């Protein structure tokens, strides 16, 4: 069996947060669950059919992140019936800082990340 290569550059931490998702052409995809997050992107659990390359507007709701985060993201990969991996394209610097703090805090509590790898 071929081993799956980790491609993440930024650390991620598990989170349970809801998100309102709108496709860039204003087609509403609906509400989904953010399963893990980092400053580079997130995994969004959804049954919606979304293709790689699709640009999404996300409103992420989580008290752990200071309330609401508005971000633009591109779908990088899709796991049909399970969800999508996205890379953040745009977000306010304060929102990025909130994610950085959350990930660092989780690492201190749990002593681990989902990806603890730095690109060379």
N, C-alpha and C positions, 0 to 999 in steps of 0.2 A: 504494500500500500504506500502510495506517495505521500510524503509528509507535506503539510500545508505550510508554505513560507509566510512568515509574519511580514507585512508590508507597512505597518504603521510606523510613523516617525514620532508622533506625540503620544504621551502616556494617556491612558483612559482609566476610568474608574466606574464601577457599577453604579447605577442610579435608577430610581423608579420615578419617572416624571411623565406627565402627559404633554402632548404637543398638538397644536392645530397646524395642519399642513395644507398649503395651497400651491398648486403647480404654477409655474411662472406665467402661463397663458391664462391665469385666473380660473382654472378648473379646480374646484375644491376637492381635495382627496379625503379630508375628514380629520378625525382625531385618531392619534396613535400613541404608542408608549415608547419613550426613550429608554433603552435598556442599559446602555453605557455611553459615556461621554468623555471627551477630551477637547483641548483647544483646537485640534485639527479636524474633529468630526464626531460622529455618533453612529450607533446602531439604532434604527427605528423599527420596532416590531409593528408590522402592519400586514393585512391581507390584500391591500390595494395593489393593483398591477401598475408598477412604475418601472420605466425602462432606465438602464444606465445612461448617464448623460443628462437626464432630466434635471432642471433647476427648480428648486423648491424654496418657498418662503416658510419658515418655521416660527411659531410662537411657542416656546417651551415654558411650561408652567412647573415651577418647583421652588418651595420655600428654601430648599438646600442651596439653591443658586440665587437667592435673594428675590424671588418672586417670578418675574417673567423675563425671558431672553428672546429677542427677535434676531433671527439670523437668516441668511441666504445660504443655501447649500446645493451641491451637485451630487446626484446619485452616482456612486462609483461602482457598486456591485449590488446584485439582487439575489436573494435566496427565496425563490417562489414559495408562497404560503407562509413564510416566516418573517421576512422583513428586508430592509435595505441598509447598506452602509453608505453614509454620506460624508463628504468633505465640506467643511465650512468655507464659504467664499467671502462673506462679509458679516460683520457684527460690530457693535459698539465696543470700544476698548474696555469700558467698565464691565460689560458682559463677559468678555474674554477673561478678564481678571477674576471674575466670580467663578468661572469654570476652572481656571488655574488653581485658585484657592481650594475649591472643592476636591479636585484630584489630589492635591498635596495633602489635604486633611485626611482623605481616605487612605492614602499611602501610610501616613503616620499611625492611623488606627489599625489598619489591617497588615501593614508591612509589605504590601504588594500592589502591583498594578496589573491590568489586563495585558498591557504591553509596556515593558520597561526597556526600551530599545532606542538608541539614538542612531540616526542615519549617518553613515560615514561618507 
